[in-house]
Amino acid sequence: MAEIAVIGCGQAGLVVATAFASKGHHVTGIDLDRRKIEACRMGVAPIDEPGLDELLTQGLASGRLTFLDQYPEYPERIPAEFVFIAVGTPTSPSGASDLHALKSAITRMAPALRDDAIVVNKSTVPVGTCDEMVRLLRRSGAPKATVVSNPEFLQEGDAIHNFIEPDRIVLGSNDPDSLERVAGLYEDFGATVVQCDVRTAEMIKYASNAFLAMKVSFINEMASICEVLGADVSGVAHGMGMDRRIGAQFLRAGIGWGGSCFPKDVSALEYAASLHGVRAQLLRGVQETNRDQRRQVLRKLRGVLGRLETARVVVLGASFKPNTSDVRESPALEVASLLRLGGAEVRVVDPHVVPESVPAQFPYLDVTGDLMAAAQDADALVLATEWPEFIDLPLEDLAGVMRRPLIVDGRNVLDDRAVRAAGFIYRCIGRPNAEGGGVTLPEDRADERLDGRITDWPTVERAERADRERIPSRNGRQAAALASD
């Protein structure tokens, strides 16, 4: 069995550490966040990932899993022949990847590396970064260091399964011996090991995530077309997905993708392409379509309510997807923010996300776990994260406490017949409007009434433009893109 160290005990690193320990390897997790390490030592995973607590407990009990909150100091060494790096590489204001945490980890650990240690990079980094890592390691006290790129393809909410039973394992290095040694770690994983040069491995990660994001944006664009032509995007996706060349995964229309990977990876790849004179127009379109899906919710609400300035809206969900408490780049929170900027009173309900985890950029959002209290006197519900609790809503109870019974299903997961039977007006993504069947075209919007009021379509369009002009800047590129048509 091998001696392994994992630098960074976050969303990816802790999965890597516990999973390798479950395979019989001796693993040391290193993270400078002492609270995180203390939680790990007590067997409590600091992140919400199904199955992780069990693996963590098993690893600690077996003695094969230990944790450090600092790097060993010379002459002590990191007790590992394989050192995995799994630190965050968030998006910087320019759209590029922020590599400060990665560079800091390299310079701190370099003096403590064994001479025979191989650095295995799990962090998602721009193409060419591993070559720079080799140079930085050698300048920082590890003259014999080699680097292998081993990108991760973990889906939050299913990460343990993804790691232990992967579709493929990608390894890239310019050192053949290091490549073979790392490949040996995965001999009993039962998956094809793709061996290539280091830059190709780095690019596989970006290209994979960009393609998956493109599939989601594609079906969302089809959903917009379906709505105006009277087709049902759910049926379209089903028919497309039966084609083996296309496949059914990632063809579910909704309010778009978010999370810690797709947004930053697509942005970083487009940024890298632009630096080298490549116009990545498809990647730009993928991002623009995704941003527009958030605005679809506002359009649908205005199509029924007319104005948002006096509306009380409950957003169901804060995490970017179910089975995780991760709120990074959450479409649900972006929808809630846009509603708030449009003048609505907004309440966010999520049974698994604590209010303290909501980023500081959303200080005005009220996050709670009490659905019925939040729905009191509400004008609309927006289903933004498909938690099981939201798929099986107490519809009649909700209709009894709401001021106006309207649901916008941003994930197309509710039973529309049950929703309508409970007295709700139902709107979803890419399917014909319910009442009376058939499609609602812009010129027909005057037929939609609520409490005797008639929706004026030009007014709705003007209000949307006003919203976009008021959107604040989180960073220059994102704000400009979000505010543009």
C-alpha positions in Angstrom: 0.0 0.0 0.0 1.1 3.6 -0.8 1.8 6.5 1.5 -0.3 9.4 0.2 -0.8 13.1 1.3 -3.6 15.3 0.2 -3.1 19.1 0.4 -6.5 20.8 0.8 -9.4 19.0 2.6 -12.3 20.7 0.8 -14.9 19.5 -1.6 -12.5 17.4 -3.7 -9.6 16.8 -1.4 -11.5 15.2 1.4 -13.2 12.8 -1.0 -9.7 11.9 -2.5 -8.3 11.3 1.0 -11.1 9.2 2.4 -11.5 7.2 -0.7 -7.8 6.3 -1.0 -7.8 5.3 2.7 -10.8 3.1 2.0 -8.7 1.3 -0.6 -6.1 0.5 2.1 -3.6 3.3 1.5 -2.2 5.4 4.4 -3.3 9.0 3.8 -2.4 12.3 5.5 -4.8 15.2 4.9 -3.2 18.6 5.3 -5.2 21.9 5.5 -4.3 25.2 7.2 -7.9 25.7 8.2 -7.7 24.5 11.8 -11.5 24.3 12.3 -11.8 22.1 9.2 -9.0 19.8 10.5 -10.5 19.6 14.0 -13.9 18.6 12.4 -12.2 15.9 10.3 -10.3 14.5 13.3 -13.6 14.2 15.1 -15.1 12.3 12.2 -17.4 15.1 11.1 -17.0 16.1 7.4 -16.9 19.9 7.1 -18.7 19.6 3.7 -22.1 18.1 2.9 -21.5 15.0 0.7 -23.5 11.8 0.9 -21.4 8.9 2.3 -18.4 11.1 3.2 -19.0 10.9 7.0 -19.0 7.1 6.9 -15.7 7.0 4.9 -14.1 9.5 7.2 -15.1 7.6 10.3 -13.9 4.3 8.8 -10.5 5.8 7.8 -9.9 7.3 11.3 -10.9 4.1 13.0 -8.6 2.0 10.8 -5.6 4.3 11.6 -5.0 4.8 7.8 -6.3 8.4 7.8 -4.7 11.2 9.8 -4.9 15.0 9.5 -2.4 17.9 9.9 -3.2 21.6 10.2 0.3 22.7 9.2 3.2 21.5 6.9 6.1 19.7 8.6 9.1 21.9 9.1 12.6 20.9 8.0 14.1 18.4 8.6 10.8 16.7 8.9 9.2 15.5 5.7 5.6 15.0 4.5 5.2 11.2 5.0 4.1 10.4 1.4 5.5 9.3 -1.9 2.4 10.7 -3.6 1.3 14.3 -2.7 -2.1 15.3 -4.2 -2.9 18.9 -4.4 -6.7 19.8 -4.2 -6.9 23.4 -3.4 -9.3 25.9 -4.8 -8.7 27.8 -8.0 -11.7 30.3 -8.1 -12.4 32.8 -10.8 -10.6 36.2 -10.5 -12.3 39.4 -11.6 -10.7 39.1 -15.0 -12.3 35.7 -15.6 -9.0 33.9 -15.3 -8.3 31.3 -12.6 -6.9 32.6 -9.3 -3.9 30.4 -8.5 -2.7 32.0 -5.3 -3.7 29.1 -3.1 -2.0 26.7 -5.5 1.2 28.6 -5.5 1.2 29.0 -1.8 0.7 25.3 -1.3 3.7 24.5 -3.6 6.1 26.9 -1.9 5.1 25.8 1.6 5.3 22.1 0.9 8.4 22.0 -1.4 11.0 21.9 1.4 9.1 19.1 3.2 8.8 16.8 0.1 10.6 13.5 0.0 13.2 13.1 -2.8 11.1 10.4 -4.4 7.8 12.2 -4.0 5.5 12.8 -7.0 3.2 15.8 -6.9 -0.2 14.9 -8.3 -2.4 17.9 -9.3 -6.1 17.5 -8.7 -6.9 21.3 -8.8 -8.4 22.6 -12.0 -5.8 24.8 -13.6 -5.1 26.6 -16.9 -3.3 24.6 -19.5 0.5 24.9 -18.9 0.2 25.3 -15.1 1.7 22.0 -14.3 4.8 22.9 -16.2 5.0 26.1 -14.1 4.5 24.0 -11.0 7.6 21.9 -11.8 9.7 25.1 -12.1 8.2 26.6 -8.9 8.9 23.4 -6.9 12.5 23.3 -8.0 13.0 27.0 -7.0 11.3 26.3 -3.7 13.5 23.5 -2.4 12.4 20.4 -4.3 15.0 20.0 -7.1 13.9 16.4 -8.0 10.2 17.1 -8.1 8.0 15.8 -10.9 4.3 16.6 -11.5 1.4 14.5 -12.8 -1.9 16.1 -13.8 -4.8 14.0 -12.6 -8.0 16.1 -13.1 -11.0 15.2 -11.0 -14.5 14.6 -12.5 -16.5 14.6 -9.3 -20.1 15.6 -9.2 -21.2 17.1 -5.9 -23.8 14.9 -4.4 -22.3 11.8 -6.0 -18.6 12.4 -5.5 -17.7 9.2 -3.6 -19.2 7.0 -6.3 -17.6 9.1 -9.0 -14.1 8.7 -7.4 -14.3 5.0 -6.6 -16.1 3.9 -9.8 -14.9 6.5 -12.4 -15.8 6.6 -16.1 -12.1 7.0 -16.8 -8.9 8.2 -15.1 -6.9 10.8 -16.8 -3.1 11.1 -16.1 -0.8 13.5 -17.8 2.9 14.0 -17.4 6.1 14.7 -19.3 7.9 12.1 -17.0 7.0 8.5 -18.1 8.2 6.9 -14.8 6.1 9.2 -12.7 3.1 8.5 -15.0 3.5 4.8 -14.5 3.8 5.1 -10.7 0.7 7.1 -10.3 -1.2 4.8 -12.7 -0.3 2.0 -10.3 -2.5 3.7 -7.6 -5.5 3.1 -9.7 -4.9 -0.5 -10.7 -7.9 -1.9 -8.8 -10.4 0.9 -9.8 -11.6 -1.0 -12.8 -11.5 2.0 -15.1 -9.6 2.9 -18.3 -6.5 5.0 -17.5 -5.9 7.6 -20.2 -2.2 8.5 -20.2 -1.1 11.5 -22.2 1.2 14.6 -22.0 0.5 17.0 -19.2 -1.1 19.8 -21.2 -3.5 17.4 -22.9 -4.6 16.2 -19.5 -5.2 19.7 -18.3 -7.2 20.4 -21.4 -9.4 17.3 -21.1 -10.7 18.7 -17.8 -11.7 22.0 -19.3 -13.1 20.6 -22.5 -15.2 18.0 -20.6 -16.8 20.6 -18.3 -17.3 23.1 -21.2 -19.1 20.4 -23.2 -21.4 19.5 -20.4 -22.2 23.1 -19.8 -22.9 23.5 -23.5 -25.4 20.6 -23.4 -27.3 22.3 -20.6 -27.3 25.7 -22.3 -28.3 24.0 -25.6 -31.4 22.4 -24.2 -32.3 25.6 -22.4 -32.1 27.5 -25.7 -34.3 24.8 -27.2 -36.7 25.4 -24.3 -37.1 29.0 -25.2 -37.8 28.1 -28.8 -40.3 25.4 -27.7 -42.2 27.9 -25.7 -42.9 30.2 -28.6 -43.6 27.4 -31.0 -45.9 25.3 -28.7 -43.6 22.3 -28.3 -42.7 20.5 -25.1 -39.0 20.6 -24.3 -39.3 17.6 -22.0 -40.5 15.5 -25.0 -37.8 17.0 -27.2 -35.1 16.1 -24.7 -36.4 12.6 -24.4 -36.4 12.0 -28.1 -33.0 13.5 -28.5 -31.5 11.6 -25.7 -32.4 8.2 -27.2 -29.9 8.9 -29.9 -26.7 7.2 -28.7 -24.6 9.9 -30.3 -26.3 12.5 -28.1 -27.2 10.8 -24.8 -29.8 11.8 -22.3 -27.6 13.3 -19.6 -27.5 17.0 -19.1 -30.5 17.5 -21.3 -33.0 18.8 -18.7 -34.2 22.3 -19.2 -34.3 24.7 -16.2 -32.8 27.9 -14.8 -29.2 26.9 -15.8 -26.0 25.6 -14.3 -23.9 26.8 -11.5 -21.7 25.5 -8.7 -17.9 25.5 -8.2 -16.9 24.0 -11.5 -18.8 24.9 -14.6 -18.9 28.7 -14.2 -15.2 29.1 -13.4 -14.0 26.4 -15.9 -15.9 27.8 -18.9 -14.9 31.3 -18.0 -11.2 30.3 -17.5 -11.1 28.5 -20.8 -12.7 31.3 -22.7 -10.3 33.7 -21.1 -7.3 31.6 -22.0 -8.5 31.3 -25.6 -8.9 35.1 -25.8 -5.4 35.6 -24.5 -4.0 33.6 -27.4 -6.2 35.3 -30.1 -8.9 32.6 -30.3 -12.5 33.9 -30.4 -14.3 31.2 -28.4 -17.7 32.3 -29.6 -19.4 29.0 -28.6 -18.2 29.3 -25.0 -19.4 32.9 -24.9 -22.8 31.8 -26.2 -23.0 29.0 -23.6 -22.5 31.5 -20.8 -24.9 34.1 -22.2 -27.7 31.5 -22.6 -27.1 30.4 -19.0 -27.3 33.9 -17.7 -30.6 34.5 -19.6 -32.2 31.5 -17.9 -32.2 33.4 -14.7 -34.1 36.2 -16.3 -36.7 33.8 -17.6 -38.1 33.5 -14.1 -38.7 37.2 -13.9 -40.4 37.2 -17.2 -42.7 34.4 -16.2 -43.6 36.1 -12.9 -44.3 39.4 -14.6 -46.4 37.6 -17.2 -48.8 36.7 -14.4 -48.3 39.3 -11.7 -47.6 42.2 -13.9 -45.3 44.0 -11.4 -42.6 42.8 -9.0 -42.4 45.9 -6.9 -45.3 44.9 -4.7 -44.8 41.1 -5.0 -43.7 38.7 -2.2 -41.8 35.8 -3.8 -40.5 32.6 -2.1 -37.5 31.0 -3.8 -37.3 27.3 -3.0 -33.6 26.4 -2.8 -30.3 28.1 -2.0 -27.7 25.4 -2.9 -26.7 25.2 -6.6 -28.1 21.6 -6.8 -29.7 19.1 -4.4 -27.6 16.7 -2.2 -25.1 19.4 -1.4 -25.0 22.5 0.8 -22.7 24.3 -1.7 -24.1 27.7 -2.6 -21.2 28.8 -4.9 -22.5 30.4 -8.1 -26.0 29.1 -7.2 -28.7 29.8 -9.8 -31.2 29.9 -7.0 -29.4 32.7 -5.2 -28.9 34.6 -8.5 -32.7 34.4 -9.2 -33.4 35.5 -5.7 -31.0 38.4 -6.1 -32.5 39.5 -9.4 -36.0 39.4 -7.9 -34.8 41.5 -5.0 -33.3 44.0 -7.4 -36.5 44.0 -9.4 -38.3 45.3 -6.3 -39.8 42.1 -4.9 -39.8 41.0 -1.3 -37.9 37.7 -1.4 -37.6 34.9 1.0 -35.3 31.9 0.3 -36.1 28.5 1.8 -33.6 25.7 2.0 -33.7 22.9 4.6 -30.1 22.0 4.2 -28.3 25.4 3.9 -27.6 27.5 7.0 -28.0 31.3 6.5 -24.4 31.9 7.5 -23.2 30.0 4.4 -24.8 32.5 2.0 -22.1 34.7 0.5 -21.7 38.2 1.7 -22.7 39.5 -1.7 -26.3 38.6 -0.9 -26.7 40.3 2.5 -30.3 41.3 1.9 -31.6 37.7 1.3 -33.7 36.2 4.0 -32.8 32.4 4.2 -34.9 30.1 6.3 -35.8 26.4 6.6 -39.5 27.0 7.4 -41.4 26.7 4.2 -44.9 27.4 5.6 -43.8 30.5 7.4 -42.1 31.8 4.3 -45.1 31.2 2.1 -47.5 33.2 4.3 -49.2 35.8 2.2 -46.7 35.1 -0.7 -47.7 35.9 -4.3 -45.5 33.2 -5.9 -43.2 30.3 -5.3 -40.2 29.7 -7.5 -38.7 26.2 -7.4 -35.0 26.7 -8.0 -33.3 23.7 -6.4 -34.9 20.3 -6.7 -34.6 19.1 -3.2 -36.9 16.1 -2.5 -38.8 18.3 0.0 -39.7 20.6 -2.9 -40.7 18.0 -5.4 -43.3 16.7 -2.9 -44.7 20.0 -1.7 -47.8 20.3 0.6 -49.7 22.0 -2.2 -53.1 22.4 -0.6 -51.6 23.7 2.6 -49.4 26.2 0.7 -52.4 27.4 -1.4 -54.2 28.0 1.9 -51.6 30.5 3.2 -50.5 32.2 0.0 -52.0 35.5 -1.2 -51.9 34.3 -4.8 -51.4 30.7 -5.9 -48.6 30.8 -8.5 -45.7 28.4 -8.9 -42.8 28.9 -11.4 -41.1 25.5 -11.7 -37.6 26.4 -12.6 -36.5 22.7 -12.8 -39.5 21.1 -14.5 -39.9 18.5 -11.8 -43.4 19.1 -10.4 -46.5 17.2 -11.5 -48.3 20.0 -13.3 -51.7 18.3 -13.0 -51.4 18.0 -9.2 -50.2 21.6 -9.0 -53.2 22.9 -10.9 -55.6 20.6 -9.1 -54.5 22.3 -5.9 -55.5 25.7 -7.3 -52.2 27.0 -8.5 -51.3 28.8 -11.7 -48.3 26.8 -13.0 -45.4 28.0 -15.2 -42.4 26.0 -16.1 -39.5 26.1 -18.6 -39.9 25.2 -22.2 -43.4 23.7 -22.1 -46.8 25.1 -23.3 -48.7 27.1 -20.7 -51.2 25.0 -18.9 -54.5 26.8 -18.7 -56.3 25.9 -21.9 -53.2 24.1 -23.4 -51.3 25.7 -26.2 -48.7 28.3 -26.3 -48.7 31.9 -25.0 -47.1 34.2 -27.6 -46.2 37.8 -26.7 -49.2 39.3 -28.5 -51.5 37.0 -26.5 -50.2 38.1 -23.1 -53.1 40.6 -22.7 -55.4 37.6 -22.2 -53.6 36.7 -18.9 -55.4 38.2 -16.0 -54.9 38.1 -12.2 -57.3 39.9 -9.9 -58.8 41.8 -12.8 -55.5 43.3 -13.9 -54.2 43.0 -17.5 -50.6 42.4 -18.2 -49.1 44.9 -20.6 -46.3 43.2 -22.5 -44.3 46.3 -23.5 -44.4 47.3 -19.8 -42.9 44.0 -18.9 -40.1 44.5 -21.4 -39.4 48.0 -20.1 -39.3 46.7 -16.5 -36.8 44.0 -17.6 -34.5 46.6 -19.1 -34.7 48.6 -15.9 -33.7 45.6 -13.9 -30.7 45.0 -16.1 -29.6 48.6 -15.7 -29.7 48.3 -11.9 -27.7 45.0 -11.6 -24.6 45.6 -9.5 -21.1 44.5 -10.5 -19.5 41.5 -8.8 -16.8 41.8 -11.4 -16.5 43.7 -14.6 -16.9 40.9 -17.1 -19.8 39.1 -15.3 -21.8 42.2 -14.7 -21.5 43.5 -18.2 -22.5 40.1 -19.6 -25.4 39.8 -17.2 -26.8 43.2 -18.0 -26.6 42.8 -21.8 -29.3 41.3 -24.0 
